[in-house]
Amino acid sequence: MSSSDVSTRESGQLAVASATLGPWRTAGAVGVVGAAAAAGIDLITLHWSLSLLAGPAGIGLCLFFLVGGVGSVISSKGGDRRLRRWAAEHPWQTAAVPAAGLWVTYTLSQIFLGGSGFFGAIWAGLWHAALLGAVIGVVGSVVAGRRNREKGGY
């Protein structure tokens, strides 16, 4: 399946499908542990405020989407082999899915749990999502390049 054989709509559907192949259970566990550790540190250091849960929730969401997103672009085990190959060939499109998920959930958590206001929450969610998408895209590109070199593709 080359890029010219796939429409824009189908490409979006393939990106979502390939992102679902990530280790999301593990990502959930990492996110919960990260959020709990951040909340524990806030409680121990007495950084109490009305938005006590906003920081740990944001950290947990970032870790969740980071582990799941990176796993979806680098893993070669399990799932549909064609989807894995498509994700390896299109790491930036696959990275856009967890980044969009982070943007929505991070923004909502900051609106409802934080005190930054509506536009501040949108901005914070946007730059966190952009950073996450960049990390996942770079990792996926590097791993795909290494796999191609090992197979003699370069």
N, C-alpha and C positions, 0 to 999 in steps of 0.2 A: 504494500500500500504506500505509494509515494504521495508527497504533498500535493501534487497536481491532480491526483485522483480523488481528493477529499474536499468537499465544500466547506465553507466557513462554519456552517451550522454543525456539520458532521465533525469537524475539527474540535469544536467546543464540547460536543458530546463525548468524543474520544478523550479529551483532557479530563473531564469529570470522571469518566469510567476508569481511566488509568490512575487518577488520584485516589480512587476508592481501594486500590490494591495495596495501599500503604499499611503499615502495622498500627492500625488505629487503636486497638486494645492496649498495646504497649504505650502508645502515645497518650492515651487517657490516664494510664497509671503514672507516667512521668509528669503529666500536667497536674494531677492531684497532689503528688508528692512535692512538686515545686511550689504549688500554691500553699500547701500546708506549711512548708518550711518558711516561706515568706511571711505568712500570717504569724507563725510562731516567733519569728525574729521581730516582727512589729510589736507583738505582745510583750516579749522579753525586754525590748528596748524602750517600752512605754511610748511608742509612737501611736497613740490612740487619737482617733478623730472620727467624725461622722462618716468619712469615706475609708474606714479601716479595711474594708474588703475589696476596694477597687484595685489597689496595687497587687495583692496576691491573686486576685481573679485575672488580672491582665497578664501576670507572669505565668500562671497556669495555662491560659489560652495560648500564649506565645509558645510555650514548650510543647503543648499538645499539637499545634499545627506544624511546628518545626520538625518534630520527630515523625509525625505521620507523612508530611510532605517530602522530607528527605528520603524516607523509606519507600515512598511511591516512585521516586525517580532512580534510586540506586539498586533496589532489590531485583534480583533475577529469579527468585524462587516463588513458586505458587502462582495461582491465578492464570489468566489467559496469556499465553506466550506472545500472541500478536499485540495485545495491549501493552505488555512489558516492552516489547520492541518499539512500539509507537512512543511510549513514554521516554525511552532512552533516546530516541531520535528527536523528540520535541520537549526537552526539559523545561523550557521557558513557558510553554503553554500549560504543561502539567503543573508548574509552580504557581501559575496564576490562580488555580482553584483553591489551594489552601490559603493563599494570600487574600483572596476575596472572602473566604470564610472567616479569617482572622479579622479583617476589616469590619465586617458586620458584627461579629460577636464582641470584639474589643470595644467598638463604639457603643454598643448597647450596654455593656457592662460599665463603661465609664459614665454613661448618661444616668443609669439607674443607681449605681453604687458610688460614683465619684461626685466631686463637687466642681468639676471643670466647666460645666455648661455645655450646651448643645454643640456649638461650633468648635469649641476646644476638644470635645470628645471625638468629633468627626476628624479633626486634624491629627489628633494622637493616634486614632485607629488607622488613618491613611498612611502615616509615616511608618508605623509598626508593620503594616501589611507590605509596604514597598520594601522595607528592609528584609522581611521574611521571604518575599518573592525573589529578591536578589540573591539571598543566601541559597535558597533551594535551587534556583536556576544555575548558579555558578557550580554548586556541588554536582548537579546533574550533568552539566556540560563537561566538567572535568572527568567524571566517571565514564561518560560516554566516549570521550576522547581516549581514555586509557584502554577501554574495551576494544575500540577500533584499532589502536596500535598493537594490542596483543593478538588480534586476529589478522594483522597484516593489512589493515585498511588504509594506512598512510604510506 
